[in-house]
Amino acid sequence: MSRIFVTGSTDGVGKKTVEMLVAQGHQVVGHARTDPRAHELQSAVPGVSAVVVGDLESLAQTTDVADQAREEGPYDVVVHNAGIGGGGDRQVTGDGYERIFQVNVLAPYVLTCLLGPPARLVYLTSGLHETATLNLDDLHFQDRRWDGMDAYSASKLCDVLLAFAVARHWPGTFSNAVDPGWIKTRMGGPGAPGTLDEGAATQVWLATSDDPAATVTGRYFKNCRQLEPNPLARDVSLQEDLLRACRAMTGGVQLPGAS
């Protein structure tokens, strides 16, 4: 039995991940953006151990989520599931950052740094990262024409870069990235071909399996199969540049072990 923390776990793939892990007998701590959503998760999945609360659009609340989660830990596994899609106009958070980047990249960065190394880490990405490009000089689309899908795809490339950077800096942790596929969720829409079970299966497998194929690090998976990521994800200099950018944006929050 493992103790596992799953972010963004009140609906969609995150909620299904929690349900599957609880059904396997694991102790699972969930995460909700608000208190009412936390109560909904506790009612829907009575076996959940606890639910921490905080909005990942805020650096202060993300830090508070880390504090709450530490009180419920330590963890064998952390699954960074929370994320938002690329529809709509460019939005800026109260911290002054583009919203997609803050939720999809800065939040898992901060939580990773503040929670410290578990045995396993899973970062949810998207197949769209495979053709994404990254402009480290304009991560927040201040100088470029806004394109929500470009911003989303770039954020998902950053998640793979983060997973691989952590794999290098924390050799005792299995740190991997997962594309859950195009799944019928609020983000994926009703026309998506994949089911919630299919969307959650790979991260549950990576979180819990002793299969040699699952006990690896610095890899990219879909449908429990290892795939080749965007070649940029393997660029160590780019990984380090992203870590430095995130550290600067978060007021000095640093990945333990990184320079």
C-alpha positions in Angstrom: 0.0 0.0 0.0 1.3 3.4 -1.0 0.5 7.0 0.1 -0.3 9.0 -3.0 -1.0 12.7 -3.6 -3.0 13.6 -6.8 -3.5 17.2 -7.8 -6.6 18.4 -9.7 -8.6 15.4 -8.5 -12.2 16.6 -8.3 -13.3 15.7 -11.8 -12.2 14.1 -15.0 -9.0 12.0 -15.2 -7.8 13.2 -11.8 -10.9 12.0 -10.1 -10.8 8.7 -11.9 -7.2 8.3 -10.9 -8.1 8.8 -7.3 -11.0 6.3 -7.6 -8.8 3.6 -9.1 -6.0 4.1 -6.5 -8.4 4.0 -3.6 -10.0 0.8 -5.1 -6.6 -0.8 -5.1 -6.3 -0.1 -1.4 -3.9 2.9 -1.5 -4.0 5.9 0.9 -4.8 8.8 -1.4 -4.8 12.5 -0.7 -6.7 14.5 -3.2 -6.7 18.2 -4.2 -9.5 20.6 -4.9 -9.6 24.3 -5.9 -12.3 25.2 -3.3 -13.9 23.8 -0.2 -17.2 22.9 -1.8 -15.3 20.9 -4.5 -13.3 19.2 -1.7 -16.5 18.1 0.0 -17.8 16.8 -3.4 -14.7 14.6 -3.8 -15.0 13.3 -0.2 -18.6 12.4 -0.8 -18.0 10.8 -4.2 -14.9 8.8 -3.1 -15.4 8.1 0.6 -12.1 6.2 0.8 -10.0 9.2 0.1 -7.7 10.0 3.1 -7.9 13.8 2.9 -8.4 16.6 0.4 -6.2 19.7 0.4 -7.6 22.9 -1.0 -6.1 25.7 -3.0 -6.2 27.5 -6.3 -3.1 26.8 -8.4 -3.6 30.1 -10.3 -2.1 31.7 -7.2 1.5 31.2 -6.1 0.5 31.9 -2.5 -2.3 29.3 -2.6 0.0 26.8 -4.3 2.5 27.2 -1.5 -0.3 26.7 0.9 -1.4 23.5 -0.9 2.2 22.2 -0.5 2.0 23.0 3.3 -1.3 21.2 3.6 0.0 18.3 1.6 3.1 18.0 3.7 0.9 17.7 6.8 -0.8 14.7 5.2 2.4 13.1 3.9 5.0 11.9 3.3 4.2 10.4 0.0 5.4 7.4 -2.0 4.0 8.9 -5.1 2.9 12.4 -6.4 0.7 12.7 -9.5 0.7 16.1 -11.0 -2.6 15.9 -12.8 -4.0 19.4 -12.5 -4.1 21.5 -15.6 -6.2 23.8 -17.8 -6.7 23.8 -21.6 -6.0 26.4 -24.3 -9.4 27.7 -25.2 -10.3 31.4 -24.9 -8.4 34.7 -24.6 -5.1 35.3 -22.9 -5.6 35.7 -19.1 -3.2 37.0 -16.5 -3.2 35.8 -12.9 -3.0 37.9 -9.8 0.8 37.1 -9.8 1.1 38.7 -13.3 1.7 35.5 -15.2 -0.2 34.0 -18.2 -2.8 31.6 -16.6 -2.1 28.4 -18.6 1.7 28.6 -17.9 1.1 29.3 -14.2 -1.3 26.4 -13.6 0.3 23.9 -15.9 3.9 24.6 -15.3 4.6 26.9 -12.3 2.2 25.0 -10.0 3.8 21.5 -10.5 7.2 23.1 -10.3 6.4 24.7 -6.9 4.8 21.6 -5.5 7.7 19.4 -6.7 10.2 21.7 -5.0 8.3 22.1 -1.7 7.2 18.5 -1.3 10.6 17.1 -2.0 11.5 13.7 -3.5 9.0 10.8 -3.3 9.7 7.4 -4.7 7.7 8.2 -7.9 6.5 11.3 -9.7 4.1 11.4 -12.6 3.5 14.6 -14.7 0.6 14.7 -17.0 1.4 16.1 -20.4 -0.3 15.9 -23.8 0.5 14.5 -27.2 0.4 18.1 -28.4 3.7 18.6 -26.8 5.3 16.5 -29.5 5.1 19.4 -32.1 5.4 22.3 -29.6 8.1 24.9 -29.6 9.3 26.9 -26.7 10.2 30.6 -26.4 11.9 31.0 -23.1 12.1 34.8 -23.7 8.3 35.0 -24.0 6.8 32.2 -21.9 3.8 34.4 -21.1 3.0 35.5 -24.7 3.5 39.1 -23.9 5.3 39.9 -27.2 3.7 37.3 -29.5 0.3 37.0 -31.0 -1.8 35.1 -28.6 -2.7 31.5 -29.5 -4.3 29.5 -26.7 -3.4 26.1 -28.3 0.2 27.1 -28.8 0.3 28.2 -25.2 -1.2 25.0 -24.0 1.1 22.8 -26.2 4.2 24.7 -24.9 3.1 24.3 -21.3 2.8 20.5 -21.9 6.3 20.5 -23.4 7.4 22.3 -20.2 5.9 19.5 -18.1 7.9 16.9 -20.0 11.1 19.0 -19.5 10.3 19.3 -15.8 9.8 15.5 -15.5 13.0 14.8 -17.2 14.9 17.5 -15.2 13.7 16.0 -12.0 14.7 12.6 -13.2 18.3 13.8 -13.6 18.5 15.7 -10.3 16.7 13.1 -8.2 18.2 9.8 -9.3 16.4 8.0 -6.5 13.0 9.0 -7.9 11.1 7.5 -10.9 10.0 10.7 -12.6 8.0 10.3 -15.8 5.5 12.1 -18.1 2.2 10.7 -19.3 -0.1 11.6 -22.2 -3.5 10.4 -21.0 -4.9 10.7 -24.5 -7.9 12.5 -25.9 -10.4 11.7 -23.2 -14.1 12.5 -22.6 -13.7 15.2 -20.0 -14.7 18.8 -19.6 -11.4 19.7 -21.3 -11.5 17.0 -23.9 -15.2 17.4 -24.8 -17.9 14.9 -25.6 -16.4 14.0 -28.9 -13.2 12.6 -27.5 -12.7 8.9 -28.2 -11.1 7.8 -24.9 -12.8 6.8 -21.7 -11.9 8.0 -18.2 -10.6 4.6 -17.3 -8.3 4.7 -20.3 -7.2 8.2 -19.4 -6.2 7.3 -15.8 -4.7 3.8 -16.5 -1.1 4.8 -17.3 -0.6 7.1 -14.4 -2.1 4.5 -12.0 0.3 1.9 -13.5 3.3 4.1 -13.2 2.3 5.0 -9.6 1.9 1.5 -8.4 3.3 -1.2 -10.6 6.5 -3.2 -10.0 6.6 -4.1 -13.7 10.2 -3.4 -14.9 8.6 -1.3 -17.7 7.0 1.0 -15.1 10.0 1.3 -12.7 12.0 3.6 -15.0 12.7 7.3 -15.0 12.9 10.2 -17.4 10.5 8.6 -19.9 7.3 9.5 -21.7 4.3 7.2 -21.8 0.9 6.7 -23.4 -1.3 3.7 -22.9 1.3 2.1 -20.7 3.8 2.2 -23.6 7.0 4.2 -23.8 7.1 6.7 -26.6 9.6 9.1 -27.9 8.9 12.7 -26.7 9.6 15.9 -28.6 13.4 16.0 -29.0 13.5 19.3 -27.2 12.5 17.5 -24.0 15.9 15.8 -24.0 17.8 19.0 -24.2 19.5 19.3 -20.8 20.3 23.0 -21.4 16.7 23.7 -22.1 15.7 21.8 -19.0 18.0 23.9 -16.8 16.9 27.1 -18.4 13.3 26.2 -17.6 14.2 25.5 -14.0 16.0 28.8 -13.7 13.0 30.7 -15.2 10.6 29.0 -12.8 12.9 29.8 -9.9 13.0 33.4 -10.9 9.2 33.6 -11.3 8.5 32.0 -8.0 10.7 34.3 -5.9 13.6 31.8 -5.5 11.7 28.5 -5.0 14.4 26.0 -6.0 14.4 22.4 -6.9 16.5 20.6 -4.2 19.7 19.4 -5.8 19.6 21.8 -8.8 22.1 24.6 -9.1 
